[in-house]
Amino acid sequence: LGERRDAVPAPTLQTPRLTLRAILPEDRPALTAILADPVAMEHMHYRHWNEAQRERWVDMALEIAAQPDADSVLWIIELTETGDVIGWFGMGNPARPDLAGDLSFEDVLARSHWNQGLMTEAMRAVFAHAFDALGVPRINANCHPANGGSARVMEKAGMRFLDAKSTPDQEGTWREQRYFRITRADWDASAR
């Protein structure tokens, strides 16, 4: 794998309870509602956004999804039984230069669906796709140290704590982050 992955295909992924699919314009109300929830966004850079910023984020996500050569993908997470949009899972190039060649992700789940194992289920589906279909060697993610729920989900999905560093978020604010990684070997061992 080179320094940059040129495309991250976004096929529909199915789990026992979830459908992970490409973003659609009609997902806007559900996505902006999740972004507006101060509890769900407590540890995210979105937490201080206003309505216009949330709308721009959805516009950007739709634009990226329409590009055939995008270097990231955003899966919408919906409950298969009801079709309700309950979150998203985005994957793309890593934010840290020392992780070049890997993929990183960010995930968000509506608060009403926490503590049901749904994000672990979604994460494992994306990992299976990344390792088995794309041949990715490693996947990285990070969370704020106070976000124990996110750390637990990553560990349940097979990730291991890598290190902690202060790094800038997507808006340039420096914050301590805990970094996690799963390798192809880790994934193969967890599938046994």
N, CA, C and O of each residue as an XYZ file, in Angstrom:
768
protein
N       0.846     -1.190      0.000
C       0.000      0.000      0.000
C       0.875      1.230      0.000
O       1.904      1.263      0.675
N       0.488      2.222     -0.732
C       1.272      3.446     -0.814
C       0.988      4.392      0.323
O       0.365      4.025      1.319
N       1.449      5.604      0.165
C       1.224      6.645      1.164
C      -0.238      7.045      1.226
O      -0.719      7.494      2.266
N      -0.944      6.884      0.119
C      -2.336      7.332      0.054
C      -3.170      6.254     -0.608
O      -2.773      5.689     -1.628
N      -4.310      5.972     -0.037
C      -5.235      5.042     -0.665
C      -6.148      5.879     -1.567
O      -6.788      6.820     -1.099
N      -6.207      5.539     -2.853
C      -6.937      6.379     -3.798
C      -8.443      6.254     -3.724
O      -9.154      7.195     -4.078
N      -8.940      5.140     -3.284
C     -10.390      4.998     -3.214
C     -10.750      4.000     -2.133
O     -10.063      2.994     -1.952
N     -11.802      4.271     -1.433
C     -12.321      3.363     -0.426
C     -13.754      3.056     -0.843
O     -14.662      3.838     -0.561
N     -13.963      1.923     -1.513
C     -15.309      1.604     -1.988
C     -16.305      1.526     -0.833
O     -15.943      1.148      0.281
N     -17.549      1.881     -1.103
C     -18.589      1.893     -0.073
C     -19.715      0.929     -0.408
O     -20.835      1.360     -0.679
N     -19.438     -0.357     -0.393
C     -20.532     -1.293     -0.643
C     -21.467     -1.339      0.555
O     -21.093     -0.958      1.664
N     -22.661     -1.798      0.325
C     -23.588     -2.003      1.434
C     -23.109     -3.210      2.237
O     -22.803     -4.267      1.686
N     -23.055     -3.017      3.559
C     -22.644     -4.087      4.468
C     -23.840     -4.450      5.336
O     -24.569     -3.575      5.802
N     -24.034     -5.734      5.547
C     -25.177     -6.208      6.320
C     -24.682     -6.949      7.549
O     -23.748     -7.746      7.462
N     -25.304     -6.692      8.694
C     -25.041     -7.438      9.921
C     -26.381     -8.003     10.379
O     -27.401     -7.738      9.743
N     -26.407     -8.764     11.453
C     -27.707     -9.295     11.899
C     -28.766     -8.224     12.159
O     -29.952     -8.459     11.927
N     -28.341     -7.032     12.645
C     -29.329     -6.001     12.986
C     -29.205     -4.720     12.170
O     -30.089     -3.865     12.223
N     -28.122     -4.578     11.420
C     -27.819     -3.291     10.797
C     -27.591     -3.399      9.301
O     -27.204     -4.445      8.781
N     -27.842     -2.287      8.625
C     -27.435     -2.100      7.240
C     -26.529     -0.877      7.222
O     -26.915      0.197      7.682
N     -25.327     -1.045      6.691
C     -24.398      0.072      6.507
C     -24.394      0.365      5.014
O     -24.080     -0.507      4.204
N     -24.741      1.588      4.654
C     -24.925      1.932      3.241
C     -24.426      3.344      2.984
O     -24.088      4.083      3.909
N     -24.389      3.701      1.708
C     -23.966      5.046      1.317
C     -24.960      6.092      1.807
O     -26.150      5.820      1.965
N     -24.450      7.278      2.040
C     -25.285      8.398      2.476
C     -26.198      8.851      1.342
O     -25.813      8.832      0.173
N     -27.418      9.260      1.704
C     -28.394      9.783      0.759
C     -28.883     11.149      1.239
O     -28.831     11.418      2.440
N     -29.353     12.016      0.353
C     -29.855     13.327      0.789
C     -30.945     13.228      1.857
O     -31.028     14.093      2.728
N     -31.768     12.207      1.804
C     -32.855     12.087      2.787
C     -32.364     11.708      4.191
O     -33.160     11.659      5.129
N     -31.069     11.441      4.342
C     -30.496     11.156      5.660
C     -30.213     12.434      6.451
O     -29.926     12.372      7.647
N     -30.291     13.575      5.799
C     -29.933     14.855      6.428
C     -30.605     15.089      7.785
O     -29.901     15.389      8.749
N     -31.934     14.966      7.907
C     -32.549     15.264      9.213
C     -32.013     14.386     10.347
O     -31.755     14.881     11.444
N     -31.849     13.109     10.092
C     -31.341     12.215     11.139
C     -29.904     12.555     11.503
O     -29.548     12.552     12.681
N     -29.073     12.848     10.506
C     -27.667     13.160     10.774
C     -27.516     14.473     11.531
O     -26.740     14.552     12.483
N     -28.249     15.502     11.119
C     -28.118     16.784     11.815
C     -28.677     16.684     13.233
O     -28.192     17.370     14.132
N     -29.686     15.843     13.447
C     -30.207     15.653     14.809
C     -29.158     14.989     15.698
O     -28.994     15.378     16.855
N     -28.450     13.994     15.172
C     -27.392     13.347     15.954
C     -26.285     14.344     16.258
O     -25.798     14.411     17.386
N     -25.882     15.127     15.243
C     -24.830     16.138     15.444
C     -25.238     17.206     16.450
O     -24.379     17.800     17.102
N     -26.527     17.455     16.582
C     -27.012     18.492     17.500
C     -27.154     18.004     18.939
O     -27.404     18.810     19.835
N     -27.002     16.710     19.178
C     -27.157     16.165     20.529
C     -25.873     16.425     21.327
O     -24.843     15.815     21.041
N     -25.916     17.318     22.319
C     -24.696     17.672     23.051
C     -24.111     16.509     23.847
O     -22.903     16.480     24.084
N     -24.926     15.561     24.260
C     -24.396     14.407     24.999
C     -23.684     13.454     24.047
O     -22.589     12.980     24.352
N     -24.287     13.169     22.906
C     -23.660     12.278     21.932
C     -22.369     12.875     21.370
O     -21.450     12.139     21.010
N     -22.297     14.198     21.294
C     -21.134     14.877     20.723
C     -20.135     15.356     21.781
O     -19.168     16.042     21.451
N     -20.360     15.004     23.035
C     -19.550     15.538     24.140
C     -18.048     15.457     23.896
O     -17.321     16.391     24.236
N     -17.569     14.367     23.317
C     -16.127     14.176     23.133
C     -15.691     14.383     21.682
O     -14.577     14.011     21.314
N     -16.545     14.963     20.869
C     -16.265     15.129     19.442
C     -16.036     16.605     19.117
O     -16.477     17.492     19.848
N     -15.344     16.846     18.017
C     -15.124     18.240     17.607
C     -16.418     18.903     17.122
O     -16.462     20.125     16.979
N     -17.455     18.130     16.870
C     -18.747     18.669     16.423
C     -19.529     19.348     17.552
O     -20.501     20.053     17.281
N     -19.134     19.154     18.780
C     -19.955     19.515     19.939
C     -20.356     20.981     19.999
O     -21.400     21.300     20.568
N     -19.564     21.881     19.431
C     -19.880     23.309     19.500
C     -20.441     23.860     18.191
O     -20.590     25.072     18.035
N     -20.748     22.976     17.262
C     -21.228     23.437     15.964
C     -22.635     24.001     16.057
O     -23.454     23.586     16.877
N     -22.879     24.974     15.172
C     -24.236     25.518     15.058
C     -24.946     24.796     13.896
O     -24.367     23.928     13.243
N     -26.182     25.168     13.661
C     -26.977     24.494     12.629
C     -26.337     24.610     11.245
O     -26.321     23.639     10.489
N     -25.810     25.789     10.909
C     -25.188     25.973      9.591
C     -23.975     25.058      9.421
O     -23.770     24.502      8.342
N     -23.177     24.896     10.463
C     -22.022     24.003     10.380
C     -22.449     22.546     10.206
O     -21.830     21.800      9.448
N     -23.495     22.150     10.902
C     -23.997     20.778     10.751
C     -24.509     20.546      9.328
O     -24.268     19.490      8.742
N     -25.207     21.523      8.781
C     -25.709     21.411      7.403
C     -24.547     21.321      6.410
O     -24.595     20.532      5.466
N     -23.505     22.126      6.623
C     -22.328     22.074      5.735
C     -21.644     20.711      5.804
O     -21.156     20.203      4.795
N     -21.613     20.123      7.001
C     -20.995     18.795      7.141
C     -21.756     17.773      6.304
O     -21.140     16.961      5.614
N     -23.086     17.803      6.354
C     -23.875     16.863      5.551
C     -23.644     17.135      4.064
O     -23.502     16.195      3.282
N     -23.604     18.409      3.664
C     -23.319     18.746      2.263
C     -21.980     18.158      1.828
O     -21.871     17.567      0.753
N     -20.954     18.326      2.680
C     -19.618     17.806      2.365
C     -19.648     16.284      2.254
O     -19.047     15.718      1.341
N     -20.342     15.619      3.176
C     -20.418     14.158      3.134
C     -21.091     13.675      1.851
O     -20.666     12.684      1.258
N     -22.142     14.378      1.423
C     -22.822     14.017      0.175
C     -21.917     14.260     -1.034
O     -21.903     13.456     -1.965
N     -21.166     15.353     -1.027
C     -20.229     15.643     -2.123
C     -19.147     14.580     -2.218
O     -18.847     14.090     -3.307
N     -18.560     14.221     -1.082
C     -17.509     13.202     -1.082
C     -18.061     11.870     -1.576
O     -17.404     11.170     -2.347
N     -19.263     11.518     -1.135
C     -19.869     10.253     -1.559
C     -20.092     10.195     -3.061
O     -20.105      9.110     -3.641
N     -20.267     11.354     -3.702
C     -20.512     11.397     -5.148
C     -19.222     11.339     -5.961
O     -19.282     11.187     -7.182
N     -18.059     11.454     -5.324
C     -16.787     11.447     -6.039
C     -16.309     10.009     -6.251
O     -16.207      9.241     -5.294
N     -16.017      9.644     -7.495
C     -15.571      8.273     -7.748
C     -14.181      7.985     -7.191
O     -13.831      6.823     -6.982
N     -13.377      9.029     -6.946
C     -12.011      8.821     -6.466
C     -11.800      9.335     -5.043
O     -10.677      9.679     -4.675
N     -12.849      9.391     -4.250
C     -12.738      9.877     -2.875
C     -11.790      8.987     -2.077
O     -11.744      7.772     -2.274
N     -11.032      9.611     -1.169
C     -10.110      8.828     -0.340
C     -10.719      8.506      1.028
O     -10.015      8.096      1.951
N     -12.026      8.695      1.142
C     -12.721      8.312      2.364
C     -14.140      7.885      2.007
O     -14.632      8.147      0.910
N     -14.775      7.229      2.956
C     -16.136      6.755      2.740
C     -16.915      6.976      4.024
O     -16.363      6.901      5.122
N     -18.192      7.245      3.877
C     -19.076      7.392      5.017
C     -20.225      6.412      4.844
O     -21.020      6.517      3.909
N     -20.296      5.456      5.763
C     -21.437      4.554      5.774
C     -22.476      5.106      6.731
O     -22.149      5.520      7.843
N     -23.707      5.113      6.306
C     -24.834      5.408      7.194
C     -25.171      4.107      7.895
O     -25.207      3.047      7.270
N     -25.419      4.187      9.190
C     -25.819      3.006      9.955
C     -27.327      3.102     10.171
O     -27.827      4.049     10.778
N     -28.032      2.103      9.662
C     -29.477      2.088      9.874
C     -29.901      0.750     10.449
O     -29.287     -0.284     10.188
N     -30.966      0.794     11.237
C     -31.559     -0.439     11.751
C     -32.271     -1.130     10.598
O     -33.165     -0.552      9.980
N     -31.885     -2.341     10.310
C     -32.471     -3.055      9.171
C     -33.971     -3.217      9.331
O     -34.721     -3.052      8.369
N     -34.412     -3.536     10.534
C     -35.834     -3.809     10.767
C     -36.723     -2.594     10.510
O     -37.831     -2.739      9.993
N     -36.246     -1.391     10.867
C     -37.093     -0.194     10.753
C     -36.644      0.776      9.670
O     -37.436      1.598      9.211
N     -35.372      0.690      9.251
C     -34.826      1.658      8.306
C     -34.415      2.970      8.962
O     -34.032      3.909      8.265
N     -34.486      3.055     10.299
C     -34.102      4.281     11.006
C     -32.587      4.491     10.936
O     -31.808      3.568     11.171
N     -32.188      5.719     10.610
C     -30.770      6.090     10.609
C     -30.370      6.366     12.052
O     -30.955      7.223     12.716
N     -29.354      5.621     12.539
C     -28.952      5.750     13.938
C     -27.501      6.197     14.110
O     -27.035      6.334     15.241
N     -26.777      6.426     13.012
C     -25.390      6.868     13.137
C     -24.657      6.788     11.822
O     -25.248      6.621     10.755
N     -23.331      6.912     11.935
C     -22.492      6.780     10.752
C     -21.144      6.228     11.140
O     -20.752      6.244     12.307
N     -20.436      5.733     10.126
C     -19.092      5.195     10.284
C     -18.296      5.699      9.097
O     -18.565      5.315      7.959
N     -17.314      6.559      9.352
C     -16.485      7.105      8.286
C     -15.089      6.523      8.340
O     -14.524      6.369      9.423
N     -14.522      6.195      7.185
C     -13.176      5.625      7.127
C     -12.393      6.302      6.015
O     -12.914      6.556      4.929
N     -11.127      6.591      6.309
C     -10.270      7.218      5.310
C      -8.829      7.230      5.750
O      -8.427      6.471      6.632
N      -8.049      8.103      5.125
C      -6.625      8.202      5.440
C      -6.426      8.672      6.873
O      -7.250      9.421      7.397
N      -5.345      8.243      7.512
C      -5.119      8.623      8.904
C      -4.771     10.099      9.057
O      -4.182     10.711      8.167
N      -5.148     10.653     10.204
C      -4.839     12.044     10.508
C      -3.377     12.207     10.903
O      -2.796     13.274     10.699
N      -2.779     11.165     11.463
C      -1.381     11.236     11.906
C      -0.449     10.784     10.787
O      -0.632      9.690     10.252
N       0.549     11.597     10.415
C       1.462     11.216      9.333
C       2.245      9.934      9.622
O       2.614      9.218      8.690
N       2.501      9.636     10.887
C       3.261      8.433     11.218
C       2.451      7.159     11.013
O       2.970      6.059     11.204
N       1.181      7.295     10.625
C       0.339      6.133     10.373
C       0.029      5.974      8.883
O      -0.941      5.305      8.526
N       0.831      6.573      8.019
C       0.604      6.514      6.573
C       0.496      5.065      6.100
O       1.228      4.191      6.564
N      -0.419      4.829      5.181
C      -0.658      3.488      4.660
C      -1.783      2.781      5.376
O      -2.354      1.824      4.852
N      -2.107      3.246      6.574
C      -3.211      2.680      7.336
C      -4.495      3.419      6.973
O      -4.471      4.414      6.248
N      -5.594      2.925      7.480
C      -6.852      3.649      7.428
C      -7.251      4.001      8.852
O      -6.925      3.280      9.794
N      -7.951      5.099      9.000
C      -8.486      5.508     10.290
C      -9.991      5.676     10.142
O     -10.511      5.775      9.031
N     -10.681      5.706     11.276
C     -12.126      5.868     11.207
C     -12.635      6.758     12.322
O     -11.953      7.035     13.309
N     -13.872      7.193     12.114
C     -14.620      7.936     13.114
C     -16.033      7.372     13.072
O     -16.567      7.099     11.997
N     -16.632      7.198     14.238
C     -17.977      6.653     14.269
C     -18.834      7.429     15.261
O     -18.334      7.976     16.245
N     -20.113      7.465     14.987
C     -21.058      8.154     15.858
C     -22.352      7.344     15.866
O     -22.823      6.867     14.834
N     -22.903      7.208     17.061
C     -24.163      6.493     17.217
C     -25.112      7.358     18.028
O     -24.714      7.943     19.036
N     -26.362      7.443     17.598
C     -27.379      8.194     18.336
C     -27.468      7.660     19.756
O     -27.439      6.450     19.978
N     -27.577      8.564     20.703
C     -27.571      8.205     22.126
C     -28.636      7.169     22.479
O     -28.411      6.322     23.344
N     -29.780      7.228     21.825
C     -30.867      6.287     22.131
C     -30.504      4.837     21.786
O     -31.241      3.917     22.140
N     -29.381      4.628     21.102
C     -28.969      3.282     20.696
C     -27.659      2.843     21.341
O     -27.073      1.839     20.936
N     -27.201      3.586     22.336
C     -25.991      3.201     23.057
C     -26.247      1.948     23.899
O     -27.386      1.620     24.233
N     -25.165      1.269     24.227
C     -25.174      0.115     25.151
C     -26.032     -1.051     24.677
O     -26.632     -1.764     25.481
N     -26.080     -1.234     23.357
C     -26.804     -2.364     22.788
C     -25.908     -3.216     21.896
O     -26.382     -4.162     21.267
N     -24.616     -2.890     21.834
C     -23.683     -3.634     20.998
C     -23.759     -3.289     19.525
O     -23.128     -3.955     18.705
N     -24.522     -2.258     19.170
C     -24.725     -1.932     17.760
C     -23.470     -1.372     17.100
O     -23.163     -1.739     15.966
N     -22.731     -0.487     17.787
C     -21.530      0.064     17.158
C     -20.447     -0.997     17.025
O     -19.709     -1.000     16.040
N     -20.337     -1.894     17.993
C     -19.364     -2.989     17.860
C     -19.720     -3.834     16.643
O     -18.836     -4.238     15.889
N     -20.995     -4.099     16.450
C     -21.468     -4.874     15.299
C     -21.132     -4.159     13.987
O     -20.657     -4.784     13.039
N     -21.378     -2.859     13.938
C     -21.062     -2.079     12.737
C     -19.549     -2.057     12.490
O     -19.092     -2.239     11.362
N     -18.788     -1.833     13.554
C     -17.342     -1.749     13.433
C     -16.755     -3.055     12.903
O     -15.880     -3.035     12.037
N     -17.220     -4.162     13.406
C     -16.694     -5.453     12.951
C     -17.050     -5.708     11.481
O     -16.272     -6.333     10.760
N     -18.197     -5.241     11.039
C     -18.555     -5.388      9.620
C     -17.615     -4.569      8.738
O     -17.181     -5.038      7.686
N     -17.301     -3.347      9.166
C     -16.379     -2.506      8.393
C     -14.974     -3.101      8.423
O     -14.283     -3.106      7.404
N     -14.550     -3.599      9.573
C     -13.230     -4.229      9.659
C     -13.141     -5.422      8.713
O     -12.142     -5.581      8.011
N     -14.166     -6.254      8.688
C     -14.168     -7.415      7.787
C     -14.008     -6.958      6.345
O     -13.237     -7.544      5.586
N     -14.731     -5.917      5.968
C     -14.613     -5.392      4.607
C     -13.205     -4.858      4.342
O     -12.605     -5.159      3.310
N     -12.683     -4.065      5.279
C     -11.365     -3.452      5.080
C     -10.262     -4.503      4.979
O      -9.400     -4.407      4.105
N     -10.277     -5.489      5.848
C      -9.223     -6.505      5.842
C      -9.416     -7.534      4.742
O      -8.461     -7.887      4.049
N     -10.634     -8.019      4.573
C     -10.859     -9.118      3.644
C     -11.030     -8.671      2.197
O     -10.531     -9.334      1.288
N     -11.722     -7.566      1.968
C     -11.971     -7.115      0.593
C     -10.915     -6.132      0.102
O     -10.509     -6.187     -1.059
N     -10.465     -5.229      0.981
C      -9.512     -4.202      0.563
C      -8.061     -4.558      0.842
O      -7.158     -3.950      0.266
N      -7.821     -5.516      1.702
C      -6.455     -5.902      2.034
C      -5.692     -4.873      2.850
O      -4.467     -4.792      2.753
N      -6.393     -4.094      3.645
C      -5.771     -3.071      4.487
C      -4.893     -3.758      5.540
O      -5.323     -4.748      6.131
N      -3.669     -3.257      5.792
C      -2.813     -3.906      6.800
C      -3.171     -3.552      8.236
O      -3.023     -4.382      9.133
N      -3.643     -2.324      8.465
C      -3.929     -1.854      9.820
C      -5.034     -0.816      9.766
O      -5.194     -0.111      8.770
N      -5.798     -0.729     10.854
C      -6.827      0.294     11.002
C      -6.604      0.964     12.349
O      -6.385      0.295     13.359
N      -6.661      2.284     12.355
C      -6.424      3.067     13.561
C      -7.636      3.920     13.880
O      -8.434      4.254     13.004
N      -7.754      4.264     15.154
C      -8.793      5.196     15.596
C      -8.326      5.831     16.888
O      -7.379      5.368     17.523
N      -9.001      6.889     17.262
C      -8.652      7.553     18.511
C      -9.914      8.036     19.212
O     -10.980      8.166     18.610
N      -9.755      8.295     20.492
C     -10.844      8.869     21.263
C     -10.266      9.716     22.381
O      -9.110      9.542     22.766
N     -11.054     10.614     22.891
C     -10.674     11.442     24.029
C     -10.547     10.523     25.246
O     -11.336      9.589     25.386
N      -9.577     10.765     26.125
C      -9.419      9.889     27.296
C     -10.676      9.738     28.146
O     -10.880      8.688     28.754
N     -11.515     10.755     28.199
C     -12.736     10.671     29.013
C     -13.839      9.862     28.334
O     -14.860      9.571     28.957
N     -13.650      9.501     27.084
C     -14.683      8.779     26.338
C     -14.479      7.266     26.489
O     -14.098      6.576     25.543
N     -14.741      6.779     27.688
C     -14.555      5.362     27.972
C     -15.442      4.460     27.146
O     -15.047      3.341     26.819
N     -16.636      4.919     26.799
C     -17.540      4.113     25.984
C     -16.944      3.814     24.620
O     -17.019      2.682     24.142
N     -16.357      4.816     23.996
C     -15.745      4.620     22.687
C     -14.553      3.667     22.784
O     -14.381      2.797     21.930
N     -13.738      3.831     23.815
C     -12.583      2.941     24.002
C     -13.050      1.495     24.181
O     -12.455      0.578     23.614
N     -14.109      1.287     24.964
C     -14.622     -0.077     25.177
C     -15.131     -0.694     23.877
O     -14.906     -1.877     23.621
N     -15.814      0.099     23.057
C     -16.316     -0.423     21.782
C     -15.148     -0.851     20.899
O     -15.184     -1.925     20.298
N     -14.113     -0.018     20.817
C     -12.959     -0.375     19.986
C     -12.300     -1.654     20.488
O     -11.921     -2.510     19.689
N     -12.163     -1.788     21.798
C     -11.549     -2.995     22.350
C     -12.426     -4.224     22.108
O     -11.905     -5.297     21.805
N     -13.743     -4.085     22.235
C     -14.644     -5.209     21.964
C     -14.567     -5.640     20.502
O     -14.751     -6.815     20.183
N     -14.295     -4.685     19.619
C     -14.187     -5.007     18.192
C     -12.819     -5.575     17.825
O     -12.584     -5.935     16.672
N     -11.912     -5.657     18.808
C     -10.608     -6.282     18.561
C      -9.426     -5.333     18.516
O      -8.300     -5.771     18.283
N      -9.651     -4.041     18.732
C      -8.552     -3.082     18.682
C      -7.765     -3.108     19.996
O      -8.279     -3.486     21.049
N      -6.500     -2.691     19.895
C      -5.621     -2.611     21.065
C      -5.155     -1.184     21.253
O      -4.948     -0.452     20.286
N      -4.991     -0.794     22.510
C      -4.463      0.530     22.836
C      -3.048      0.634     22.278
O      -2.230     -0.264     22.476
N      -2.759      1.745     21.573
C      -1.458      1.967     20.946
C      -0.637      2.970     21.748
O       0.465      2.656     22.198
N      -1.172      4.178     21.928
C      -0.494      5.204     22.708
C      -1.435      6.379     22.925
O      -2.566      6.391     22.439
N      -0.946      7.364     23.663
C      -1.710      8.594     23.891
C      -0.826      9.753     23.468
O       0.363      9.787     23.785
N      -1.408     10.692     22.759
C      -0.675     11.861     22.271
C      -1.614     13.052     22.236
O      -2.831     12.903     22.122
N      -1.030     14.231     22.337
C      -1.798     15.447     22.077
C      -1.665     15.737     20.594
O      -0.560     15.868     20.066
N      -2.807     15.833     19.932
C      -2.828     16.105     18.497
C      -3.964     17.067     18.201
O      -4.906     17.170     18.987
N      -3.890     17.780     17.069
C      -4.994     18.683     16.727
C      -6.182     17.903     16.169
O      -6.010     16.942     15.420
N      -7.391     18.332     16.544
C      -8.568     17.719     15.946
C      -8.787     18.346     14.573
O      -7.944     19.102     14.092
N      -9.905     18.036     13.948
C     -10.146     18.511     12.586
C     -10.314     20.020     12.503
O     -10.291     20.587     11.410
N     -10.479     20.671     13.635
C     -10.614     22.123     13.642
C      -9.367     22.812     14.197
O      -9.371     24.023     14.422
N      -8.286     22.029     14.420
C      -7.029     22.602     14.869
C      -6.879     22.765     16.373
O      -5.890     23.340     16.829
N      -7.834     22.275     17.153
C      -7.743     22.363     18.604
C      -6.929     21.176     19.115
O      -7.256     20.024     18.831
N      -5.869     21.463     19.869
C      -5.007     20.407     20.397
C      -5.672     19.770     21.600
O      -6.087     20.451     22.537
N      -5.767     18.430     21.556
C      -6.357     17.671     22.649
C      -5.611     16.358     22.804
O      -5.087     15.801     21.840
N      -5.577     15.885     24.019
C      -5.017     14.555     24.244
C      -5.965     13.531     23.637
O      -7.184     13.640     23.773
N      -5.404     12.553     22.976
C      -6.175     11.485     22.356
C      -5.548     10.150     22.700
O      -4.328     10.042     22.822
N      -6.375      9.140     22.857
C      -5.909      7.765     23.025
C      -6.048      7.083     21.667
O      -7.120      7.114     21.062
N      -4.968      6.468     21.189
C      -4.954      5.827     19.876
C      -5.036      4.309     20.023
O      -4.413      3.703     20.895
N      -5.834      3.723     19.127
C      -6.036      2.281     19.100
C      -5.726      1.774     17.699
O      -5.811      2.520     16.724
N      -5.367      0.502     17.610
C      -5.037     -0.092     16.308
C      -5.476     -1.543     16.301
O      -5.464     -2.231     17.322
N      -5.863     -1.982     15.112
C      -6.065     -3.404     14.860
C      -5.317     -3.731     13.577
O      -5.450     -3.021     12.580
N      -4.535     -4.801     13.596
C      -3.786     -5.240     12.421
C      -4.521     -6.410     11.770
O      -5.464     -6.968     12.331
N      -4.071     -6.752     10.600
C      -4.639     -7.917      9.918
C      -4.455     -9.167     10.776
O      -5.366     -9.990     10.866
N      -3.290     -9.319     11.409
C      -3.043    -10.479     12.274
C      -3.983    -10.492     13.467
O      -4.499    -11.544     13.843
N      -4.210     -9.307     14.074
C      -5.179     -9.216     15.180
C      -6.560     -9.659     14.712
O      -7.249    -10.421     15.390
N      -6.950     -9.165     13.533
C      -8.266     -9.497     12.992
C      -8.400    -10.993     12.746
O      -9.403    -11.602     13.118
N      -7.390    -11.580     12.122
C      -7.428    -13.017     11.855
C      -7.528    -13.811     13.146
O      -8.251    -14.806     13.206
N      -6.806    -13.382     14.189
C      -6.834    -14.092     15.478
C      -8.208    -13.936     16.149
O      -8.691    -14.870     16.788
N      -8.830    -12.774     16.009
C     -10.132    -12.559     16.662
C     -11.262    -13.295     15.958
O     -12.313    -13.525     16.555
N     -11.065    -13.663     14.711
C     -12.099    -14.342     13.937
C     -12.164    -15.838     14.260
O     -13.080    -16.532     13.819
N     -11.191    -16.330     15.030
C     -11.171    -17.762     15.351
C     -12.201    -18.114     16.386
O     -12.318    -19.278     16.769
